Amino acid sequence: MISTLLVANRGEIACRIFRTCRALGIATVAVYSDADADALHVREADTAVRLPGAAPSDTYLRGDLVVRAALAAGADAVHPGYGFLSENAEFAQAVQDAGLIWVGPPVKAIELMASKTRAKELMAAAGVPLLAPVDTEKVTADDLPLLLKAAAGGGGRGMRIVRELAELPGELTAASAEAAAFGDGEVFAEPYVERGRHVEVQVMADEHGGVWALGTRDCSLQRRHQKVVEEAPAPGLDDALRTRLHDAAVAAARAVGYRGAGTVEFLLAADGRPYFLEMNTRLQVEHPVTEAVFGLDLVALQLRIAEGEPLPTTAPPEPHGHAVEARLYAEDPARDWQPQTGTLHTLDVPDEPGLRLDTGYTGGDTIGVHYDPMLAKVIAHAPTRTEAVRLLARALERARIHGPVTNRDLLVRSLRHPDFRAARLDTGFYGRHLDALTPAPDEADHRIAALAAALADAATRQHGPGPARFGAWRNISSQPQVKRYRAEPDGTEYQAVYRTTRTGPVPETGERVIAARPDHITLEAGCVTRHFAITVHSDKVYVDTATGSYAFTALPRFTDPADRTEPGSLLAPMPGTVVRVAEGLAAGATVEAGQPLIWLEAMKMEHRILAPATGTLTALHAAPGLQVEVGALLAVVTEPADPEPADTEENA
C-alpha cells in the first residue's frame, strides 16, 4: 500500500499527480532543481527535496539523486510523470532495487519499447501494421520525403523532414545531436506520410491479465512535431477502423506484458490505413481528454495497479461526450515559435462547468530557460465536439494571461478555423495555415486599447488607485495630453491623445468616455460600448477585453536617439546557449540572405539565427558554449552600399 509518493518530475504533471494523491490520502514529495526552488509543484507538495550538484537542465535526469531523495523523505513509491526519466528502464530498476514501488510499467516492457527501431520489429511480429524503415545509406530520390527520428527520442526532438537528397547528411547530423539528449544518438528513417493524422489509443493494463483500450485521441495539430491541440475521441473514424486500432493497441500491450498506463501511437494515412509509430510507456501529456470522456482518474488507476489491484471491471466504461485540450505555451508562433521567458504576472482561466486547467504556474512565477515552455493545459468537455471546441475557444479568449508572449491567440484561431471545425485534420495543419493564423495585429483594435491604457493612467494620476468620479477631475488642461505605447510583441507604436476637462478626459479621436477608473475603462465608439480591464506591471500595461487581450510597453513621450540598433544586428531572440556556429564563419565572410549562421538552444529546442540579408559579416560575438540573454548582440551583417551614380552629363 502506498502511503507517501515522490513525483520524479516538475511543473503541471507533478501538480496534477499531487491532486490525485490528496484525494486518495497519500502524502506527497516533490524534488526540485535550484531553478525550481520556488516553483508551484514545490509549494504544493507536503515535502520537497532539493536535487543538488547538477545543472538545472540535467537535474531531473539524475536518477541516483531522485532515488536518494525518495529514501530520505520516507517515500515508499515513485511516479515518474512524463518526460525526463519516465521511460528510462535503468531508473525504473533502480527505484525497485531501493525497495520502492515503481508506478509504471515493467522494466522489460520499457526496454522493449525504448528503441523505436526495436519496438517496430516487435510490433511487426505481433501483426501490428507499420511503415517499413529506410536505409539512410541507400536513399534515392524515389524514397523522398523522409522523416528522420531519434530511436530513443520523444517530444519532437531528433525529428527532421528531408525533401532533398542534398539535405540528408546535414539533417542526419542535426537529428543525431538532438537524439543524444536521450542518451542514444541512434537515428532511423521512414517514409514521411503527407497529410497524415496522428491518432493514438490509451491503454491501461493490470498484472492480472486485464487490458483496457480507452478510446482514441487525435493529436494531429503539431508544431515542430510536438502536439498543440488534442481531442478524444478522434473524429471521423468508422467503427471498423476504431476497432482495428483498439485491437492493435491491446495486442501491443500484451506483446510486452504491459502494466499501467500507456499509449500506442499510429499514423493514419490519407487513405485511412493506420501505421504503428511507437508505444509510450508512461502517462501522456494529453491524458485529461481521455479522463473527461470516460469519467476516470488515470493517475488513481496507475496507483491502484502499482499496489497490485486489478482493473475495476473486465471492460472499460462507456465514453460520454467529447473533450478537447489546448497546450498553452510561452512562445511566439509568428516568430518561428520562439520560446519566451520572464515573469508570468497573471494566469487566470475562467472556472466554469466543463472546463479544466492543469498548470505548474501561478501569477508571479518566473518562466525560465531550462525547461519546456508549456505553461498550462486547458481542457473542455461537452456533449458534442462542436460544443467542446466552442467552449474551449471562448475560455481561452477570455483568459487573462499577463507576462511573456504566449500562443493563446493562435489556439483560439486554430479552434475556430474552418478545417478544424470540420475535423479536416492532419499534421501539416500549421504548415499550411500558420500565416493566416498569425495575422498582423489589427491597428484599429490596438489603437483603442492603447487609448484605454492612457485614460486609465490619467485616472490614476488624477485620483490615485481608487475609482475616478467625473466632476472631480483636477489638473485641467486645454493642451492635448499625449501617451506613447509600443505593442508587444510586434513593436508597433501607438499614440493616444486626449484633453482633460472638469467632467473627465475627452479623446481627440472622438470616442466618448463613459467611465474611467485606474483598472477599468468604458468607451463608446461608433454607438458600440466597449469595456477594457487594465493591469499595470512596472512599464508593461495589459488591456483585456471580451474579444482579445493587448500588451503594451509605456514609452517616454519623445524617442531617445540612443535607443537605436545598428542595421543588420542579429540579436538573441531568447536567453539560451550558443551550440553551433556555421562552419568557417568569421568576421569578413560573405553571407547570403536566409543562411543559417548561429544555432541557439533554449527550452529543449534548437533555434537557427539566419542572415537577414546578403552582405558581409562585420562582427561575430557568438561562440559555442556562450550563454546569452535575450537581446544580446550575436553578430552584425552589413549590406553592400549602393554604388555611387556615375558622374555623367545627365546627373551633373
C-alpha positions in Angstrom: 0.0 0.0 0.0 1.3 3.4 -1.0 1.4 6.0 1.8 3.9 8.5 0.5 4.6 9.2 -3.2 7.6 11.0 -4.7 7.0 12.5 -8.1 10.2 12.5 -10.1 9.1 15.4 -12.2 8.2 19.1 -12.1 5.6 21.6 -13.4 2.0 20.8 -14.2 2.3 17.0 -14.2 3.7 17.0 -10.7 0.9 19.3 -9.6 -1.7 17.1 -11.4 -0.4 13.9 -9.7 -0.4 15.6 -6.3 -4.1 16.5 -6.8 -5.0 12.8 -7.1 -2.8 11.9 -4.1 -4.6 14.4 -1.9 -7.9 12.8 -2.9 -6.6 9.4 -2.0 -5.0 10.4 1.3 -1.4 9.9 0.0 1.3 12.2 1.2 3.4 13.8 -1.5 7.1 14.5 -2.0 8.5 16.9 -4.7 12.0 17.1 -6.0 13.4 20.3 -7.4 16.4 21.9 -9.1 17.9 25.2 -7.9 16.0 26.9 -10.7 12.7 25.5 -9.4 13.2 26.2 -5.7 10.0 28.4 -5.6 8.1 26.5 -8.3 4.4 25.7 -7.8 4.9 22.0 -7.6 7.4 22.5 -4.7 4.9 24.7 -2.9 2.0 22.2 -3.4 3.9 19.2 -2.1 3.8 18.0 1.5 7.6 17.7 1.5 10.2 18.9 -1.0 13.8 17.7 -1.5 16.5 19.6 -3.4 18.4 17.7 -6.0 22.0 19.0 -5.6 25.0 19.3 -7.7 23.6 19.2 -11.3 22.9 21.9 -13.9 19.2 22.8 -13.8 18.6 21.3 -17.3 20.1 18.0 -16.1 18.8 17.8 -12.5 15.7 15.8 -13.2 17.7 13.3 -15.3 19.8 12.2 -12.3 18.1 9.0 -11.2 20.5 8.4 -8.4 19.6 11.8 -6.8 15.9 11.1 -7.2 16.2 7.6 -5.5 18.3 9.1 -2.7 15.6 11.9 -2.2 12.8 9.3 -2.0 14.6 7.3 0.7 15.5 10.5 2.6 11.9 11.7 2.5 10.4 8.4 3.6 8.6 7.8 0.4 7.5 4.3 -0.4 6.7 4.9 -4.1 7.9 6.9 -7.1 5.8 8.2 -10.0 7.9 9.4 -13.0 5.3 11.7 -14.7 6.1 12.1 -18.3 9.4 13.1 -20.0 12.7 13.1 -18.1 13.2 9.6 -16.6 9.7 8.3 -17.2 10.8 5.8 -19.9 14.2 5.1 -18.5 14.5 1.4 -17.7 17.6 1.8 -15.6 15.8 4.3 -13.4 12.8 2.1 -13.0 15.0 -0.8 -11.9 16.9 1.4 -9.5 13.7 2.5 -7.9 12.7 -1.1 -7.3 16.2 -2.1 -6.2 15.9 0.5 -3.5 12.7 -1.2 -2.2 10.3 1.4 -3.6 7.2 0.9 -5.5 7.5 1.9 -9.2 4.3 3.5 -10.5 4.9 2.5 -14.1 5.2 -0.5 -16.5 7.6 -3.5 -16.0 11.3 -2.7 -16.7 11.2 -5.3 -19.5 8.3 -3.5 -21.3 10.2 -0.2 -21.1 13.3 -1.8 -22.5 11.4 -3.4 -25.4 9.7 -0.2 -26.3 12.5 2.3 -25.5 14.0 2.0 -29.0 11.6 2.8 -31.8 13.5 0.5 -34.1 13.3 -2.5 -31.8 9.7 -1.7 -31.0 8.8 -1.8 -34.7 10.4 -5.2 -35.0 8.4 -6.5 -32.1 5.1 -5.0 -33.4 5.7 -6.5 -36.8 6.0 -9.9 -35.2 2.7 -9.2 -33.3 0.9 -8.3 -36.6 0.6 -4.6 -35.9 0.8 -2.6 -39.2 3.8 -0.3 -39.6 5.9 1.7 -42.1 9.0 0.0 -43.4 12.2 1.6 -42.4 14.5 3.2 -45.0 18.3 2.6 -45.0 19.9 6.0 -44.8 22.9 4.7 -46.6 20.9 3.8 -49.7 18.4 6.6 -50.0 17.4 7.7 -53.5 15.1 10.4 -54.8 12.3 7.9 -55.0 12.4 7.5 -51.2 11.7 11.1 -50.5 10.3 12.7 -48.5 11.8 11.0 -45.4 11.2 11.5 -41.7 14.3 11.2 -39.5 13.6 10.2 -35.9 15.6 9.6 -32.8 15.4 5.9 -31.9 15.1 6.7 -28.2 13.6 10.2 -28.5 10.3 11.9 -27.8 8.6 15.3 -27.7 9.7 16.1 -31.2 13.4 16.2 -30.5 15.6 14.5 -33.1 12.9 14.6 -35.8 13.6 16.1 -39.3 11.7 16.1 -42.6 14.0 15.6 -45.6 12.7 16.6 -49.0 16.0 17.0 -50.9 18.9 14.4 -51.1 21.4 17.2 -50.5 19.8 18.0 -47.2 20.1 14.4 -45.8 23.7 14.5 -44.4 23.2 17.7 -42.5 19.8 16.7 -41.2 21.2 13.4 -40.0 23.9 15.2 -38.1 21.4 17.6 -36.5 18.9 14.9 -35.6 21.6 12.7 -34.1 22.9 15.6 -32.0 19.4 16.2 -30.6 18.8 12.5 -30.1 21.9 12.4 -27.9 20.0 14.2 -25.3 18.2 10.9 -24.6 21.4 9.1 -24.1 21.4 7.5 -27.5 22.3 9.2 -30.8 20.8 6.5 -33.0 18.6 7.9 -35.7 16.4 6.0 -38.2 14.4 7.0 -41.3 11.0 6.1 -42.5 8.7 7.4 -45.3 7.1 10.7 -44.5 3.4 10.5 -44.9 2.0 13.7 -46.3 -1.2 14.9 -44.7 -1.2 12.0 -42.2 -3.2 12.1 -38.9 -1.7 11.4 -35.5 -4.2 9.1 -33.8 -3.4 7.2 -30.6 -5.1 4.7 -28.2 -4.9 4.9 -24.5 -4.3 1.6 -22.8 -4.5 0.6 -19.2 -3.3 -2.9 -18.0 -3.0 -4.7 -14.7 -0.8 -7.5 -13.6 -3.7 -10.0 -13.7 -4.1 -10.0 -17.5 -6.6 -7.3 -17.8 -6.1 -4.7 -20.6 -8.4 -1.8 -21.5 -8.4 0.2 -24.7 -9.7 3.6 -23.6 -10.7 5.0 -26.9 -8.8 7.1 -29.4 -7.3 10.6 -29.4 -6.4 12.8 -32.3 -3.2 14.8 -31.8 -2.6 16.0 -35.4 -2.2 19.7 -34.7 1.5 19.9 -34.0 4.4 22.3 -34.3 7.9 21.1 -34.6 6.5 17.6 -34.2 5.1 18.4 -30.8 1.4 18.3 -30.1 -0.5 21.5 -29.6 -4.2 20.5 -29.6 -5.6 17.1 -28.7 -9.1 15.6 -28.6 -11.0 12.5 -27.7 -12.4 10.6 -29.4 -10.5 11.0 -32.7 -13.3 12.4 -35.0 -14.3 10.8 -38.3 -13.2 7.2 -37.6 -15.6 4.5 -38.6 -16.4 1.6 -36.3 -14.2 -0.9 -38.3 -11.1 1.4 -38.1 -11.7 2.2 -34.5 -11.9 -1.5 -33.6 -8.8 -2.2 -35.6 -6.8 0.5 -33.7 -8.1 -0.8 -30.4 -7.2 -4.4 -31.2 -3.7 -3.4 -32.4 -3.1 -1.4 -29.2 -4.2 -4.2 -27.0 -2.0 -6.6 -29.0 0.9 -4.3 -28.5 0.3 -4.1 -24.7 0.0 -7.9 -24.4 3.1 -8.5 -26.6 5.3 -6.8 -24.0 3.5 -7.9 -20.8 2.4 -4.3 -20.1 1.2 -3.0 -16.8 -0.1 0.5 -16.0 -0.9 3.5 -18.3 0.5 3.5 -21.8 -0.3 5.0 -25.3 0.0 3.3 -28.6 0.5 5.9 -31.4 -0.5 5.4 -35.0 0.0 7.5 -38.2 -3.3 7.4 -40.2 -2.6 7.9 -43.9 -4.9 9.9 -46.1 -6.4 6.6 -47.4 -7.3 5.6 -43.9 -4.5 3.0 -43.4 -3.0 3.0 -39.9 0.7 2.5 -39.2 2.3 1.9 -35.8 4.5 4.7 -34.7 5.6 3.9 -31.1 4.3 3.0 -27.7 4.8 5.5 -25.0 5.4 3.6 -21.7 4.1 6.4 -19.5 1.2 8.8 -18.9 0.8 11.2 -21.8 0.5 15.0 -21.6 -2.9 14.7 -23.2 -4.4 12.1 -20.8 -7.0 14.6 -19.5 -9.2 14.4 -22.6 -9.5 10.6 -22.1 -10.3 11.1 -18.4 -13.0 13.6 -19.3 -14.7 11.3 -21.8 -14.5 8.1 -19.7 -15.1 9.8 -16.3 -11.8 8.3 -15.0 -8.8 9.4 -13.0 -6.0 7.6 -14.8 -3.4 8.6 -12.1 -5.6 6.9 -9.5 -5.8 3.8 -11.7 -2.0 3.9 -12.0 -1.5 4.0 -8.3 -4.0 1.2 -7.6 -2.4 -1.0 -10.3 1.0 -0.3 -8.8 -0.4 -1.6 -5.5 -1.4 -4.8 -7.2 -5.1 -4.2 -7.7 -6.9 -5.4 -10.8 -8.7 -3.1 -13.2 -12.2 -2.5 -11.6 -14.1 -4.2 -14.5 -13.3 -6.5 -17.4 -14.4 -3.9 -19.9 -13.8 -0.2 -19.7 -16.7 2.2 -19.0 -18.6 3.7 -21.9 -17.4 7.0 -23.2 -19.6 10.1 -23.0 -19.3 13.4 -25.0 -16.2 14.9 -26.5 -13.1 16.6 -24.9 -10.5 18.9 -26.4 -7.2 20.1 -24.9 -5.1 23.0 -25.8 -1.5 23.4 -24.7 -0.7 27.0 -23.6 2.9 27.7 -24.4 5.1 30.7 -23.6 6.2 31.1 -27.2 5.7 33.4 -30.3 4.2 31.4 -33.2 4.7 34.3 -35.6 8.5 34.3 -34.9 9.3 30.7 -35.6 7.8 29.5 -32.3 10.5 31.2 -30.3 10.1 30.4 -26.6 9.6 33.3 -24.2 10.9 33.9 -20.7 10.1 36.3 -17.9 7.6 36.9 -15.1 4.1 35.4 -15.5 2.2 38.2 -13.8 -1.3 36.7 -14.2 -2.7 33.3 -15.4 -6.5 33.4 -15.0 -8.6 31.0 -17.0 -12.4 31.0 -16.5 -13.5 28.4 -13.9 -16.8 27.2 -15.3 -18.6 23.9 -15.8 -16.9 21.7 -18.5 -13.5 23.4 -18.2 -10.3 22.2 -16.5 -6.9 23.8 -16.0 -3.8 21.8 -15.4 -0.8 24.1 -14.8 2.5 24.3 -13.0 2.5 28.1 -12.8 0.6 30.8 -11.0 0.8 34.6 -11.0 4.2 35.9 -10.0 6.1 32.8 -11.1 9.2 33.1 -13.4 9.3 31.3 -16.8 13.0 30.3 -17.1 15.1 29.0 -19.9 15.9 25.5 -18.7 12.6 23.6 -19.4 9.8 23.2 -21.8 7.8 26.4 -22.3 4.4 24.9 -21.7 2.5 26.9 -19.1 -0.7 25.0 -18.9 -3.3 22.7 -20.5 -6.8 23.9 -20.8 -9.4 21.2 -21.3 -13.1 21.5 -22.3 -15.6 18.6 -22.1 -19.1 18.8 -23.6 -21.8 16.5 -25.1 -20.6 17.2 -28.6 -17.4 18.1 -30.4 -18.9 21.4 -31.7 -19.8 22.4 -28.1 -16.4 21.4 -26.7 -14.5 23.3 -29.3 -16.6 26.4 -28.9 -16.3 26.2 -25.1 -12.6 25.9 -25.2 -12.1 28.7 -27.7 -14.2 31.1 -25.7 -12.4 30.2 -22.4 -9.0 30.9 -24.0 -10.3 34.1 -25.5 -11.5 35.3 -22.1 -8.4 34.2 -20.2 -6.2 36.9 -18.6 -2.6 36.0 -19.3 -0.1 38.7 -18.5 3.6 38.3 -19.0 5.7 36.8 -21.8 4.1 36.3 -25.2 2.0 33.1 -25.5 0.3 31.1 -28.2 -3.2 31.8 -26.8 -4.4 33.8 -29.9 -3.1 31.1 -32.2 -5.0 28.5 -30.2 -8.3 30.5 -30.4 -7.9 30.9 -34.2 -7.0 27.3 -34.6 -10.1 26.1 -32.8 -12.2 28.4 -35.0 -10.6 27.6 -38.3 -13.0 26.0 -40.8 -10.7 23.0 -41.3 -10.5 22.3 -37.6 -14.2 22.8 -37.0 -14.9 20.4 -39.9 -12.4 17.9 -38.5 -10.2 18.1 -41.6 -7.1 17.3 -39.5 -3.5 16.3 -40.4 0.0 17.0 -39.1 0.5 19.6 -41.9 -2.2 21.9 -40.5 0.2 24.6 -39.2 2.4 24.3 -42.2 -0.5 25.3 -44.4 -2.3 27.8 -42.2 0.2 29.4 -39.9 0.4 32.7 -41.8 -3.4 33.0 -41.7 -3.5 32.1 -38.0 -0.8 34.7 -37.1 -2.1 37.8 -38.9 -0.7 41.3 -38.4 -2.2 43.0 -35.4 -5.4 44.9 -36.1 -4.3 48.5 -35.8 -7.8 49.9 -35.0 -8.2 47.5 -32.1 -4.7 48.2 -30.8 -5.2 52.0 -31.1 -8.4 52.0 -29.0 -6.7 49.6 -26.5 -3.8 52.0 -26.2 -6.3 54.8 -25.7 -7.9 52.9 -22.8 -4.4 52.4 -21.3 -3.7 56.1 -21.5 -7.1 57.0 -19.9 -6.5 54.6 -17.1 -3.1 56.2 -16.5 -4.8 59.6 -16.4 -7.3 58.3 -13.9 -4.5 57.0 -11.7 -2.7 60.3 -11.8 -5.8 62.3 -11.1 -7.3 60.2 -8.3 -4.8 57.5 -7.2 -5.7 53.9 -7.3 -9.4 54.3 -6.4 -12.3 55.0 -8.7 -12.4 58.2 -10.6 -15.6 60.1 -10.5 -16.4 62.5 -13.2 -16.9 66.1 -12.0 -13.9 65.7 -9.6 -11.1 65.9 -12.2 -8.2 68.2 -11.3 -5.2 69.4 -13.2 -7.4 70.6 -16.0 -5.5 71.5 -19.2 -6.6 72.7 -22.6 -3.4 71.3 -24.0 -3.5 67.8 -25.5 -2.1 65.1 -23.3 0.0 62.5 -25.3 0.9 59.0 -24.2 3.0 56.6 -26.3 2.9 52.8 -26.2 4.7 50.1 -28.0 2.6 47.0 -28.7 4.1 43.7 -27.8 5.5 41.6 -29.4 5.3 43.2 -32.9 6.7 46.6 -31.8 4.2 48.9 -33.5 4.0 52.2 -31.7 0.6 53.9 -30.9 -0.1 57.4 -29.6 -3.1 58.2 -27.5 -4.1 61.9 -27.4 -6.8 63.3 -25.1 -7.7 66.5 -23.1 -8.8 66.7 -19.5 -11.9 68.6 -18.6 -13.8 69.0 -15.4 -16.1 66.2 -16.4 -13.3 63.8 -17.3 -11.0 63.1 -20.2 -12.0 63.7 -23.8 -10.2 61.7 -26.5 -9.1 63.7 -29.5 -10.2 60.7 -31.7 -13.9 61.1 -31.0 -14.7 58.2 -28.6 -16.9 59.0 -25.6 -15.6 58.1 -22.1 -18.5 56.6 -20.1 -16.4 55.5 -17.1 -12.7 55.8 -16.2 -11.0 54.0 -13.3 -7.4 53.1 -13.0 -8.3 49.4 -13.6 -11.3 49.7 -15.9 -12.3 52.0 -18.8 -15.6 52.0 -20.6 -15.7 53.7 -24.0 -18.4 54.3 -26.6 -17.1 54.2 -30.1 -19.4 54.2 -33.1 -22.5 53.5 -31.0 -20.8 50.4 -29.5 -19.9 50.3 -25.8 -16.6 48.5 -25.0 -15.1 47.6 -21.7 -11.4 47.4 -21.0 -9.8 45.9 -17.9 -6.4 47.5 -17.3 -3.5 45.9 -15.4 -0.1 47.5 -14.9 3.1 45.7 -14.1 6.1 48.1 -14.0 6.3 49.6 -17.5 4.0 46.9 -19.0 0.3 47.6 -19.5 -2.2 44.8 -20.2 -5.6 45.6 -21.7 -8.1 42.7 -21.6 -11.4 42.9 -23.5 -14.2 40.5 -24.2 -12.7 39.6 -27.5 -9.0 39.9 -27.1 -6.0 41.0 -25.0 -3.3 43.5 -25.7 0.1 44.1 -24.2 1.9 47.4 -24.3 5.2 48.9 -23.1 4.8 52.5 -21.9 7.2 54.8 -23.7 8.5 58.3 -23.0 6.8 61.0 -24.9 9.9 61.6 -27.1 12.1 58.9 -28.7 15.6 58.6 -27.2 18.1 58.7 -30.1 20.3 56.3 -28.2 17.6 53.6 -28.4 18.6 52.6 -31.9 20.1 49.3 -33.0 22.8 49.1 -35.7 21.2 47.9 -39.0 21.9 44.2 -39.7 22.4 43.4 -36.0 21.5 39.8 -35.1 20.1 39.8 -31.5 19.4 36.7 -29.4 15.6 36.3 -29.5 15.7 34.5 -26.2 18.1 33.5 -23.4 20.0 30.4 -24.2 23.2 28.7 -25.2 25.1 29.0 -28.5 25.5 25.4 -29.5 26.9 25.9 -33.0 28.3 28.5 -35.4 28.3 27.9 -39.2 31.5 26.2 -40.3 34.2 28.6 -41.3 32.2 31.6 -40.2 34.3 34.6 -39.2 34.2 38.4 -39.5 34.7 39.4 -43.1 32.9 36.4 -44.5 30.3 36.9 -47.2 26.8 35.5 -46.3 23.6 35.0 -48.2 20.2 36.1 -47.1 18.5 33.4 -45.1 21.7 31.5 -44.5 21.9 29.8 -41.0 24.7 31.4 -39.1 24.2 30.6 -35.5 22.4 27.8 -33.6 20.9 28.7 -30.2 19.5 26.1 -27.8 16.7 27.2 -25.4 13.9 25.3 -23.7 14.9 21.9 -25.1 14.8 23.1 -28.7 17.4 24.3 -31.2 16.8 27.7 -33.0 18.6 28.9 -36.0 19.7 32.5 -36.4 19.6 33.5 -40.1 21.4 36.2 -42.1 18.8 39.0 -42.6 20.3 40.0 -46.0 23.1 39.2 -48.4 26.3 41.0 -47.3 29.4 40.9 -45.2 29.7 39.6 -41.6 31.3 42.6 -40.0 31.1 41.3 -36.4 30.8 37.9 -34.8 30.3 37.8 -31.0 28.8 34.3 -30.7 30.8 31.1 -30.0 29.8 27.6 -29.0 29.1 27.3 -25.3 28.4 31.0 -24.9 25.4 31.8 -22.5 23.4 34.7 -23.8 20.5 36.8 -22.6 17.6 38.0 -24.7 18.7 40.9 -26.9 22.4 40.0 -26.7 24.3 41.1 -29.9 25.4 37.9 -31.7 26.6 39.2 -35.0 26.3 42.1 -37.5 25.7 41.6 -41.2 26.3 44.7 -43.3 24.7 45.0 -46.7 26.9 46.4 -49.6 26.4 50.1 -50.1 24.6 51.2 -53.2 27.1 52.2 -55.9 27.6 55.9 -56.4 25.9 57.1 -59.6 28.2 57.7 -62.4 29.3 61.3 -63.0 27.7 61.9 -66.4 26.3 64.9 -68.0 22.7 63.8 -67.2 23.3 63.8 -63.4 26.0 66.5 -63.3 
